[in-house]
Amino acid sequence: SQSLEFNLSLQEENTLKNPNKIALRFENEEITYKEFNEKVNCLANYIIQKVNKRNSIIGVMTERSFEMLIAIYAIIKAGHAYMPMDPHFPVDRIEFMLEDSNAPIILTQTKWINKFDFQEKFIDLNQFDYNAYDNTNPDTSVVSMDTAYVIYTSGSTGKPKGAMIPHHSVINRIKWMHEKYPLVEG
């Protein structure tokens, strides 16, 4: 539990220390720590309202973008696990993943909604109204044994198989990476 709090608080700590510094750059866009954290919190608070079952698996079907990172952080802050879904996967694979994981919602981008028949589960991140939700840090409890994300492999039978990765495994990896390849300002 302490390790998980360490991970989430790093992002929030950077927000407090450097609210107006650039947190992310992608193509010709930039977002500050404050803007990023507020968007993450808005989406997390929305997810908390929308998904009642604790530690649910939430689909993330986006291309690389700010929305992808906002979605992942929001899902974790909301106390759930994220499931990355490549929008270029065959429809039957995505349908299997959704059915197998019992994902109540999928966070996606506008361009992918009409490609699939299960639009009722989609939350369009490009149209999401961040101003409609509370931008303060959500009050959730997540423990180190909770699932952080689910990744689907091809499976030895040829049928995709979901591997559930707990928070403590992710934290151990991140801590190792920070020790081995430390990030410094700039």
URHU-V942435 format. One record per pair of residues at least 12 apart in sequence whose ideal C-beta (glycine too) atoms are under 10 Angstrom apart, sorted by the first residue. I is the first residue (numbers start at 1). GAP is how many residues later the second one is. Records with the same first field share a line. If there is no record, write none. Layout:
# URHU-V942435
I: GAP ; GAP
This chain:
# URHU-V942435
1: 140 ; 141 ; 142 ; 143 ; 144 ; 145 ; 166 ; 167
2: 142 ; 169
3: 141 ; 164 ; 165 ; 167 ; 168 ; 169 ; 171 ; 172
4: 72 ; 137 ; 138 ; 139 ; 140 ; 141 ; 142 ; 144 ; 162 ; 163 ; 164 ; 166 ; 167
5: 137 ; 138 ; 139 ; 166
6: 165 ; 168 ; 169
7: 69 ; 135 ; 137 ; 141 ; 160 ; 163 ; 164 ; 167 ; 168
8: 32 ; 65 ; 68 ; 69 ; 129 ; 132 ; 134 ; 159
9: 128
10: 164 ; 168
11: 12 ; 22 ; 25 ; 26 ; 29 ; 62 ; 65 ; 66
12: 21 ; 25 ; 28 ; 29 ; 65 ; 125
13: 20
14: 19 ; 20 ; 22 ; 23
15: 17 ; 18 ; 19 ; 20 ; 21 ; 22 ; 23 ; 25 ; 26 ; 122
16: 17 ; 18 ; 21
17: 16
18: 14 ; 15 ; 16 ; 167
19: 13 ; 14 ; 15 ; 16 ; 17 ; 18 ; 19
20: 12 ; 13 ; 14 ; 15
21: 12 ; 13 ; 164
22: 13 ; 14
23: 12 ; 13 ; 14 ; 43 ; 46
24: 12 ; 41 ; 42 ; 45 ; 46
25: 41
26: 38 ; 39 ; 40 ; 42 ; 43
27: 37 ; 38 ; 39
29: 36 ; 37
30: 36
31: 35 ; 38 ; 39
34: 101
35: 31 ; 35 ; 95 ; 100
36: 30 ; 33 ; 34 ; 37
37: 33 ; 36 ; 40 ; 98 ; 99 ; 100
38: 32 ; 92 ; 93 ; 95 ; 96 ; 97 ; 98 ; 99
39: 27 ; 28 ; 30 ; 31 ; 32 ; 34 ; 35 ; 86 ; 89 ; 91 ; 94 ; 96
40: 29 ; 30 ; 31 ; 32 ; 33 ; 34 ; 35 ; 36 ; 37 ; 38 ; 90 ; 95 ; 97 ; 98
41: 29 ; 32 ; 33 ; 36 ; 37 ; 89 ; 92 ; 93 ; 94 ; 95 ; 96 ; 97
42: 28 ; 32 ; 86 ; 87 ; 88 ; 89 ; 90 ; 91 ; 92 ; 93 ; 94 ; 96
43: 24 ; 27 ; 28 ; 30 ; 31 ; 32 ; 34 ; 35 ; 64 ; 80 ; 82 ; 85 ; 87 ; 90 ; 92 ; 95
44: 26 ; 27 ; 29 ; 30 ; 31 ; 32 ; 33 ; 34 ; 35 ; 36 ; 89 ; 90 ; 91 ; 92 ; 93 ; 94 ; 96
45: 29 ; 32 ; 33 ; 87 ; 88 ; 89 ; 90 ; 91 ; 92 ; 93 ; 94 ; 95
46: 28 ; 32 ; 59 ; 61 ; 77 ; 82 ; 83 ; 84 ; 86 ; 87 ; 88 ; 92
47: 24 ; 27 ; 28 ; 30 ; 31 ; 32 ; 33 ; 57 ; 58 ; 60 ; 76 ; 86 ; 91 ; 93
48: 26 ; 29 ; 30 ; 31 ; 32 ; 85 ; 86 ; 90 ; 91 ; 92
49: 29 ; 84 ; 85
50: 28 ; 54 ; 55 ; 73
51: 24 ; 27 ; 28 ; 29 ; 52 ; 53 ; 54
52: 52
53: 27 ; 49 ; 51
54: 24 ; 25 ; 26 ; 86 ; 87 ; 88 ; 92
55: 24 ; 25 ; 26 ; 87 ; 88 ; 90 ; 91 ; 92 ; 93 ; 109
56: 19 ; 22 ; 23 ; 24 ; 25 ; 27 ; 45 ; 46 ; 47 ; 48 ; 49 ; 91
57: 18 ; 23 ; 24 ; 25 ; 26 ; 40 ; 41 ; 43 ; 44 ; 45 ; 46 ; 47 ; 48 ; 90 ; 92 ; 93 ; 105 ; 107
58: 13 ; 14 ; 16 ; 17 ; 18 ; 20 ; 22 ; 23 ; 24 ; 25 ; 43 ; 45 ; 46 ; 47 ; 48 ; 49 ; 63 ; 65 ; 91 ; 92
59: 12 ; 16 ; 23 ; 24 ; 25 ; 26 ; 35 ; 38 ; 39 ; 42 ; 44 ; 45 ; 46 ; 47 ; 48 ; 49 ; 59 ; 62 ; 63 ; 64 ; 91
60: 12 ; 14 ; 15 ; 22 ; 23 ; 24 ; 25 ; 43 ; 46 ; 47 ; 48 ; 65 ; 89
61: 22 ; 23 ; 24 ; 25 ; 26 ; 27 ; 28 ; 33 ; 36 ; 37 ; 45 ; 46 ; 47 ; 48 ; 51 ; 52 ; 54 ; 55 ; 61 ; 64
62: 22 ; 23 ; 24 ; 25 ; 44 ; 45 ; 46 ; 47 ; 49 ; 50 ; 63 ; 64
63: 23 ; 24 ; 25 ; 45 ; 46 ; 48 ; 49
65: 44 ; 60 ; 61
66: 59
67: 40 ; 41 ; 42 ; 57 ; 58 ; 59 ; 61
68: 14 ; 16 ; 39 ; 40 ; 41 ; 57
70: 37 ; 55 ; 58 ; 60
71: 13 ; 35 ; 36 ; 37 ; 38 ; 52 ; 54 ; 57
72: 12 ; 35 ; 76 ; 77
74: 33 ; 51 ; 64
75: 30 ; 32 ; 73 ; 74
76: 64 ; 66 ; 70 ; 72 ; 73 ; 91 ; 94
77: 60 ; 61 ; 63 ; 65
78: 60 ; 62 ; 64
79: 59 ; 60 ; 61 ; 62 ; 63 ; 64 ; 67
80: 23 ; 24 ; 25 ; 60 ; 62 ; 66 ; 67 ; 68 ; 69
81: 20 ; 22 ; 61 ; 65 ; 66 ; 67 ; 68 ; 69 ; 83 ; 84 ; 85 ; 86
82: 21 ; 25 ; 65 ; 66 ; 67 ; 68 ; 69
83: 14 ; 15 ; 17 ; 18 ; 20 ; 23 ; 64 ; 66 ; 67 ; 68 ; 69 ; 79 ; 81
84: 13 ; 65 ; 66 ; 67 ; 68
85: 12 ; 13 ; 16 ; 18 ; 21 ; 22 ; 23 ; 27 ; 67
86: 66
87: 21 ; 22 ; 24 ; 25 ; 28 ; 29
88: 24 ; 27
89: 63 ; 71
91: 24 ; 25 ; 26 ; 27
92: 68
93: 59 ; 61 ; 66 ; 67
94: 12 ; 18 ; 21 ; 22 ; 24 ; 58 ; 66
95: 21 ; 22 ; 23
96: 56 ; 63 ; 64 ; 66
97: 53 ; 55 ; 63 ; 65
98: 18 ; 20 ; 23
99: 19
100: 50 ; 52 ; 59 ; 60 ; 61 ; 62
101: 49 ; 51 ; 61 ; 63
103: 15 ; 18 ; 47
104: 17
105: 15 ; 16 ; 17 ; 18
106: 12 ; 13 ; 14 ; 15 ; 16 ; 17 ; 18
107: 14 ; 15 ; 16 ; 17 ; 18 ; 21
108: 13 ; 14 ; 15 ; 16 ; 17 ; 18
109: 13 ; 15 ; 16 ; 17 ; 18
110: 12 ; 14 ; 15 ; 16 ; 17
111: 13 ; 15
112: 12 ; 14
113: 13 ; 14
142: 25
143: 23 ; 24 ; 25
144: 22 ; 23 ; 24 ; 25 ; 26 ; 27 ; 28
145: 21 ; 22 ; 23 ; 24
146: 18 ; 20 ; 21 ; 22
147: 15 ; 16 ; 17 ; 18 ; 19 ; 20 ; 22
148: 16 ; 17 ; 18 ; 19 ; 20 ; 21 ; 22 ; 23
149: 14 ; 15 ; 16 ; 17 ; 18 ; 20 ; 21
150: 12 ; 13 ; 14 ; 15
151: 12 ; 13 ; 14
